Structure formats: structure tokens, C-alpha cells
Amino acid sequence: MVRSAVKLMSSIPSDLNAETSLNGFNAETISRIFDLVTFKVYAELKSEAQRSYLGLIWWIAEPLLFMTIFYFVFDVLFARDIPNFLAFLLTGLTMWHWMQSTVIQCGNSIIGNRPIIQQVVVPKAVFPTTLVLANFVKFLVVFLIMIGFLLAYGIPFSWGWLYCIPVLLTAILLVSGLGFLLASITPLFPDIRVLVDNGFRAVFFLSGIFYDIDSLSPRVSELLAFNPFAVLISSLRDSLMHGIPPESFELFWIAVFSLCCLAIGLVIMRKMKSSYAKALI
């Protein structure tokens, strides 16, 4: 897989490889970059499916396993008074698992492709882009199964489900922005991975996955509204379980924040390209 990727990357014009000129962005170069990203996405999905005997099944089983544990703890043991708690929990866990895993994997994407980077100069944005797309494909598989579960559970279909489209598009922007930013910083400061892992553990409990944010005190709810993960999870639930549209302003500020993170990450990748080669030796 590395050899094939290197061959594709070597076909990209040197001015683009060096990331110092925009002259390489002709139709042929864009086509080669598209082929490279497509190949990397396919290779990533195939490689991950072959790492365990369960393969694709594990992509579905993992969030279901967490759902079972949290359902037992919070609904059976503590008897939380939330209508349709199983559906409530599944939508939250599915959304969280996709966003969290994508951002963390993007953070390690440049370091994880050290063998390729050491053989050929390539736009570093290719690596987090690959992971964002590959993880979104996996998420869509789980999402469609989740929709089937909601129907079987008794959640009726409504055209309000279409409100989940802007929510998911905003979520893609968020994971891309945070993922690119982390991918650009992690090779220079590898210890940041420890901070990110522990940070996500804290954010997990502040995102309303197994409790309703609206049931908290107004002050706490207002504070949690600054957590983009909590906003997106709540918005997805509202669209799928109640047919309620998301708040436009909330999606807007998350999109702006995500685009700022994305722009900063791309600038760092461009400015620090020579530092990456030294850091990955």
C-alpha cells in the first residue's frame, strides 16, 4: 500500500509537492490528487477492515457495545426519566463516536504516514482529508443502521428528518477543522496527543450523550451551549426524534469556528513543511 501511494504521490508535479506554488493546480494535477485521496480512502477502509476478524461488523458493534453499557447503567440502574432513552442514547453515542474518533485520528495522520513522507514530498493536507472521508463513509453505514433501529423502535418517519442534513454537514466542517489543526500541530508537539485524549474524555461527559442538556439548570445549559459537540448531538436528536429544525445561529457559529480552525491548520502545514521532515526523522 505504501509503495502504491508513493507512486501516486510521485506523479504530482514537483512545484505542488514542494507546496510553494499554485502553478501546479491544473486539471491534470487536481485529477492526480483526487486519485491519490480516493486510493488512500479505499486503502484506509480496507486496511482497517482487515485488522480484526470482525472487520466491518466492528464499526457497527463498537457503538452498540457502548450503548448497551450506558443503557444498563443509566436507564436500568439509575432509572433516568428520559422518554425513548435507548434511541436518545444511540443517536448521541453514534454521533460522538464518529466525531471524536475522526479528530483524534486526524491528529495522528501525518505522524502515522511517516514512511510515505520520508520517501516523497506531498501536500500534508492529503492525510487528514483521507481520514475525514474514510471515517464519514463508515459513519454513513452506522447511521443508516441507526435509522433502521429508530424505525423499529417506534420513532416514526417524518420529513423533519431532513433537518439532520445541515447538522451533519456542520459536523463534517467541525471534525475537518479540528482534525486539520491537530494534524498540523501534533508532529511538532507530539505530547499534545495526551492532552487531546484527556480533553476528549472530559468533553464526553459535557456533551449530553446520556443526559438531556435542557433538563439542567438554565445557567449550566447556557454554558454547555458553547460546546459544539453538545450542540450538534442535541440538534441531531431533535431532527430525528422530534422533527425539530436546528438553530441556524448555532450551526453558523460552529461553521465559522470550524473554518477558522481549518484555515489555521492549512497555514501551519504550509509554513512548517520543512519542520515536519526534521520532526519525523
N, C-alpha and C positions, 0 to 999 in steps of 0.2 A: 504494500500500500504506500509506504514512504517513497519507494522508487518511482511509482506511477505519479505520485503527487509532485515529486521533484521534476519529473519530465514535463509535466504540465506547467509548472511554475517557470521552468527554464525557457519556455516558449513565449513568455511575456516579455515585451521589449525592455531593454536594459534601462531606458530612461524612466519607465514606470517602476521597474524593480528597485531602482535607486530612490524612488519616491521623492524626486527632486523636480520633476517636470510634469506638466499636464499635457505635453505634446503626444504622449503615448495613448491618450484616450480617444483612439479612433475606433471605428466599428469592429475591426479585427481584434484589437486589444480587449475591448469590452466583451467580445464573444469568448475570448480565451479565459478571461477572469470568470465569466459566467460558467464556462465548462469546468473550471477549477473548483468553484464553490459547489457546483452540482455534484462533482465527483467526491468532494470532501464530505458533503452531507450524506451521500449514499454510503460512503465508506464508514462514516461515523455510526450510522444506523446499523449497518451490517456488523461492524465490529462489536458494538455494544450488545447486539442480539446474540452474538456467538460467545460472549464472555461467560455466560451461565447456561445451564441446561434448559432453564425456563424461557430464555430469550425474550420474545415479545410479550409473553404472558406476564413476566415480572414487571413490565412497565405498568400493567393493569393491576397486578396483585399488590404492589407496594402501597399505593394509596388506600386500597381496600383494607390492607392489614392495619394501617394506622387508624382508619375509620372504625374498624372493629374494636380496637383497643380503647379509643376515646369514647366510643358509644357505650361500651361497658362501664367505663369509669364515670362518665358524666351523666349518662341517662339512667343506667341501671343502679349504680351505687349512690350517686348523689341526686338522682331524680330531678334533673333540670327541667324547668317548666317552659319548654320551647316547643311550639307546635311543629310537627313533622321534623323532629330533631335529627333523624337519620339522614334525610335529604339535606337539611341545613348543614349538617356536619360534612357530608360527602362533597357538596359544592365548595365549601371552604377549603377542605384538605386538597381537593384536586387542583384548585386554582393556586393555592400556596405551594404545593409540591412542584408544580411547573415553574413558577416564578423564582422560587428560592434556588432550586437546582440549576436553572439556567444561568442566573447571575454568578453563582459560585463556580460553575464550570467555565464560564467565560473568563473569570478572573485567572484561571489556571491555563487558559487556552494557548497563550504564547509560550509559556514555560513548557507546557506539555508537547509542543511541536518543535522542541529544541533540535532534534535530528534533521528536520527539514530546513530550519532556519540556518543551521550551520553549513548546509550544502549550497543554498541558493538564497539570494536576496529576494524577498517577496513582500508585498504590502501586508503589514501585520493585521490590518482590519479583516483579512480573509478568515482568520482563525476564530474570532468571536462571532463573525457573521455565520460561519458554518454551524456553530453550536446553537445559536439562536434559531436557525431554520430547522436543524435536526430535532431539537427539543420541541419545537412547535408542532412538527409532524407527529411526534409521539403524543403530545398533549391532545391533538385533534382526535387520535384514536381513543384515548381515555375519555375525552369529552363526549364523543358520540355514544360510548357505552354508558356514561353517566346520564345522558339524555334518556336512553332506554330505561335505565333504572328509575329515573324520576317518573316516567310514564307508568311503569309497572307499580311504582309505589303509590300512585294515585294523584300525582301532580298533573292536572290537565294541561294539554297543549293550548297555547294562546299566541296570537300574533305579537304579544308583548315579549315573547322570547327573542324576537329580532333585536330588542334593545341590548342584548348581550354582544352584538357585533361591535358597536363603538367601545364597549368596555374591553373586549378582547384586543381590539386594535390599540387602545391606550396601554394595555398591559404589555403588548409587544414593544411599544416605544419605551416603556419603563425598564423592562429587562434588557433591552438593547442599550439604552443609555447607561444604566448602572454596570452592565456587563462590559461595555467598551471602556468605561472609565476604570474599572478594576483591572481589566486586561492590560491597560496601558501603564498602570502603576505597579502591579504585582512583580514583574521581572526586576524592577529597580528596588523594590522594598518587599522581599518575599515574606517577611514576618507579618505583613498586613493580612495574610490569609487567616492567621489565628484570630485577629480582631474581627474579621468578616464572619468567620464561623460562629464566634461567640455572640457577635452582634445579631446575627440572624436567629439565634436561639432566643434572644430577648424579644426581637420583633415578632417572633412566632406567637408569643403569649400576649402581644399587644395588637394583634390583627383581627380579633373577634372570630377566630376559627371555631371555637367550641362554646362561645357565648355571644349573645346579642348586644352589640355596642349601644343600641338605642335604649336598652334596659338599664344602662348605667346612669349615674348622675349626670346632669347637663354639663357640668364642668369637665368631667372625665371624657364624656363623649366628644366634646369640642376639642380636647387635646388629642384624642385618638384620630380625629378627622385630619390631622396633619400627617398621618401615616398613610402613604399612598397604597400600601398593600392592603390595609384595612378598608380603605375606600373602595378599591377595586373588587375585593372579595364581597363586601356588602352590596355593591352595585350589581354584581353577577347574580347574587341570591335574589335581589329584588326583581330582576328581569325574568329569571327562570321560575321562581316560586310564586311571584305575585304579579308579574307583567307590568312592573313599575319602571318607568324610564330613569336612567341615571341623571344625576345633577350635572348639567352642562359645565358649570363653572369648575366643579371638582375635576372632571375629566380634562378640562382646559389647563388648569394649573399643573396637573400631573404630566400632561403632554409637554408643556413648556419646560418644566423641570427636567424631564427625560431628554429633550432635545439639547438642553444646555449641557447635561452630563455627556451626551453623545458627542457634541462638538468639542468639549474639553478633552475627552478621550482620544478623538482623532487628532487633535492638535498635539497632544503629548506623544502619540505614536509617531507623528511626523518629525517633531523636534528632537525626540530622543532615540531615533532609529539607530544611530551609531552606538549609543549606550547599551541598547539591547544586546548587540553582538558581544560586547565585553561582559555583560552581566550573565549571559548564557554559556560562557566558556566553562 
